[in-house]
Amino acid sequence: MKKISFRNDILPLKNELYRLALRITLNPAEAEDVVQETMIKVWNRRDRWEELDSIEAFCLTICRNIAVDKTRKAENQNPSLDEGSDTADHSYSSNPEEQAMQRDRIALVRQLIDNLPEKQRSCMQLREFEGKSYKEIAQILEVTEEQVKINIFRARQQIKQQFIKTENYGL
């Protein structure tokens, strides 16, 4: 086992932890609080660091658990991600109508992801946005790899069906 340093091994994970917390809580301020609590919990358990196979999985698991707990305690439907944060490059088309349609599609996909059940949303976040392997996701979420694959499959199917249903609604 290598010597784990808070500064070199754990602090660099803060952005990854924030993204995970944001996908679960759907609230930037709440996600920041989750990351802060995660860092405190990880620091308080520093005597166990040497026993761990992956400090990253350990941190992500704690973050996920805190975010889920906060979400359950709130018992409310959080709004989707900040709709006004359209920072994507829209140079793919010079037609304003196409650009508006693309922004609407992106907002729709964000909303569909936000409406997924928590397990599916977490799996999608870790796989599609964080680039984690099924094995890493299974460790972080404390489920089997098969369950991860099933959750991702179901999430993709649900997003696809809802997207098609919404896109074809006006036809």
C-alpha positions as CSV (number, residue, x, y, z in Angstrom):
1,M,0.0,0.0,0.0
2,K,1.2,3.5,-0.8
3,K,1.2,6.3,1.7
4,I,-2.0,8.4,1.1
5,S,-1.7,12.1,1.4
6,F,-4.8,14.3,1.9
7,R,-3.3,17.1,-0.2
8,N,-2.1,14.9,-3.1
9,D,-4.6,12.1,-3.2
10,I,-7.9,13.4,-1.8
11,L,-8.1,17.1,-2.5
12,P,-7.7,16.6,-6.3
13,L,-11.0,14.6,-6.1
14,K,-13.0,17.6,-5.0
15,N,-14.3,18.4,-8.6
16,E,-15.3,14.8,-9.2
17,L,-17.0,14.6,-5.8
18,Y,-18.8,17.9,-6.6
19,R,-20.1,16.5,-10.0
20,L,-21.4,13.4,-8.3
21,A,-23.1,15.3,-5.5
22,L,-24.6,17.7,-8.0
23,R,-26.1,14.8,-10.1
24,I,-27.7,13.4,-7.0
25,T,-28.8,16.6,-5.2
26,L,-29.5,18.7,-8.3
27,N,-28.5,21.8,-6.3
28,P,-25.1,23.5,-6.6
29,A,-25.1,24.9,-3.1
30,E,-26.2,21.5,-1.6
31,A,-23.5,19.8,-3.7
32,E,-20.8,22.0,-2.2
33,D,-22.0,21.2,1.3
34,V,-21.9,17.5,0.4
35,V,-18.3,17.8,-0.8
36,Q,-17.3,19.7,2.4
37,E,-19.0,17.0,4.6
38,T,-17.3,14.3,2.5
39,M,-13.9,15.8,3.0
40,I,-14.4,16.1,6.7
41,K,-15.6,12.5,7.0
42,V,-12.7,11.2,4.9
43,W,-10.2,13.2,7.1
44,N,-11.8,11.9,10.3
45,R,-11.3,8.3,9.0
46,R,-7.6,8.9,8.1
47,D,-6.5,6.1,10.4
48,R,-8.2,3.6,8.0
49,W,-6.7,5.0,4.7
50,E,-3.9,2.4,4.6
51,E,-6.4,-0.4,4.6
52,L,-8.3,0.8,1.5
53,D,-7.8,-0.6,-2.0
54,S,-9.0,2.7,-3.6
55,I,-9.1,6.0,-1.8
56,E,-11.1,7.4,-4.7
57,A,-13.8,4.7,-4.4
58,F,-13.9,5.4,-0.6
59,C,-14.4,9.1,-1.1
60,L,-17.0,8.7,-3.9
61,T,-18.9,6.2,-1.7
62,I,-19.0,8.6,1.2
63,C,-20.0,11.5,-1.1
64,R,-22.8,9.5,-2.6
65,N,-24.1,8.4,0.8
66,I,-24.2,11.9,2.2
67,A,-25.9,13.3,-1.0
68,V,-28.5,10.5,-0.9
69,D,-29.2,11.2,2.8
70,K,-29.6,14.9,2.2
71,T,-31.9,14.3,-0.8
72,R,-34.0,11.9,1.2
73,K,-34.2,14.3,4.2
74,A,-35.3,17.1,1.9
75,E,-38.2,14.9,0.6
76,N,-38.9,17.3,-2.3
77,Q,-38.6,17.2,-6.1
78,N,-35.5,19.3,-6.9
79,P,-35.6,21.4,-10.1
80,S,-33.4,20.3,-13.0
81,L,-29.9,21.6,-13.5
82,D,-29.5,25.3,-14.0
83,E,-31.2,26.0,-17.3
84,G,-29.4,29.3,-17.8
85,S,-26.0,27.7,-17.8
86,D,-25.9,27.2,-21.6
87,T,-22.2,27.5,-22.1
88,A,-22.0,25.0,-24.9
89,D,-20.5,26.1,-28.2
90,H,-23.3,26.6,-30.7
91,S,-21.1,27.1,-33.7
92,Y,-22.4,23.8,-35.2
93,S,-25.1,25.8,-36.9
94,S,-25.6,29.3,-38.0
95,N,-29.4,28.9,-38.1
96,P,-30.9,30.3,-34.9
97,E,-33.9,28.0,-35.1
98,E,-31.6,24.9,-35.2
99,Q,-29.6,26.3,-32.3
100,A,-32.8,26.9,-30.2
101,M,-34.0,23.3,-31.0
102,Q,-30.6,21.9,-30.0
103,R,-30.7,23.8,-26.7
104,D,-34.3,22.5,-26.1
105,R,-33.1,18.9,-26.7
106,I,-30.2,19.3,-24.3
107,A,-32.5,20.7,-21.7
108,L,-34.9,17.9,-22.3
109,V,-32.2,15.2,-21.9
110,R,-31.0,17.0,-18.7
111,Q,-34.5,16.9,-17.3
112,L,-35.0,13.2,-18.3
113,I,-31.7,12.3,-16.5
114,D,-32.8,14.4,-13.5
115,N,-36.1,12.5,-13.3
116,L,-34.5,9.0,-13.2
117,P,-34.5,7.0,-10.0
118,E,-31.5,7.8,-7.8
119,K,-29.6,4.5,-8.5
120,Q,-30.0,4.9,-12.3
121,R,-29.1,8.6,-12.1
122,S,-25.9,7.8,-10.1
123,C,-24.9,5.0,-12.5
124,M,-25.4,7.3,-15.5
125,Q,-23.4,10.1,-13.9
126,L,-20.5,7.9,-13.0
127,R,-20.4,6.0,-16.3
128,E,-21.3,8.7,-18.9
129,F,-20.0,11.9,-17.3
130,E,-17.2,10.6,-15.0
131,G,-16.0,7.8,-17.3
132,K,-15.9,5.2,-14.6
133,S,-15.8,1.5,-15.3
134,Y,-18.6,-0.8,-14.3
135,K,-16.3,-2.3,-11.6
136,E,-15.5,1.1,-10.2
137,I,-19.2,2.1,-10.2
138,A,-20.1,-1.1,-8.4
139,Q,-17.5,-0.4,-5.7
140,I,-18.7,3.2,-5.3
141,L,-22.4,2.4,-5.1
142,E,-21.8,-0.9,-3.2
143,V,-23.7,-3.0,-5.7
144,T,-22.8,-5.8,-8.1
145,E,-21.4,-5.0,-11.6
146,E,-24.5,-6.7,-13.0
147,Q,-26.8,-4.3,-11.1
148,V,-24.7,-1.4,-12.5
149,K,-25.2,-2.7,-16.1
150,I,-28.9,-3.2,-15.5
151,N,-29.3,0.3,-14.0
152,I,-27.5,1.9,-16.9
153,F,-29.4,-0.1,-19.5
154,R,-32.7,0.8,-17.9
155,A,-31.8,4.5,-17.6
156,R,-30.7,4.7,-21.3
157,Q,-33.9,2.9,-22.4
158,Q,-36.1,5.2,-20.3
159,I,-34.3,8.4,-21.5
160,K,-34.6,7.2,-25.1
161,Q,-38.3,6.3,-24.8
162,Q,-39.2,9.6,-23.1
163,F,-37.1,11.6,-25.5
164,I,-38.8,10.0,-28.6
165,K,-42.2,10.4,-27.0
166,T,-41.6,14.1,-26.3
167,E,-40.0,14.8,-29.7
168,N,-42.9,13.1,-31.5
169,Y,-45.6,14.7,-29.4
170,G,-46.0,17.7,-31.7
171,L,-46.2,15.6,-34.9
